């Protein structure tokens, strides 16, 4: 029996391992990073306006 035939049963292609990585990163940015950035920007703006008019 050829060694490559034996080892090919346990070989998984590397290409398929990161298929969901880009989608996961986009989902993270859309769900967590964007609202957190908007929240932080809003509070910074509100703080600045409060400091200006106080």
N, C-alpha and C positions, 0 to 999 in steps of 0.2 A: 504494500500500500504506500502511496506517495505521501510524503509529509505535508505537502500543500493541501491535498484532499482532506487529510485529517484536521488540519487547522482551519480550513475554510468554514467548518460548521460553527466555529465560535467567532467568526469575523463579522463585525458590524461596521457598516460604512460610516465614515466620519461626517459625510455631508449631511446626514439626517439629524445630527445631534443638536445643531443650533437653529433648526427651522423655526422654532417659536421664540427665539431670542429677540428678534427685531420687533415682532408683534408685542412681546412682553414689555420691551422698553418703551414702545409707543403708548401702550396701555398705562404704564407707570407714569409717563410724562403727562398724559391726558387726564388721568384720574387723581394723581397726587401732586405732582409738581406744579401744574398750572393753577389749580385752586389755591395751593399754598402760596404761590407767588402773588396771586391777586389779593389774597388776604393780607400778606405782609405789605404789599404796596399800598393798599387801602389804609392800613393802620399807620404807615409812615406818613401818608398824605394827611390823614386826620390829625395826627400828632403835630405836623408842621402847621396846619391851619389853626389848630388850637394854640400853638405857641405864638403865631403871628397876631392873633386877635385877643390875646390875654394880656 
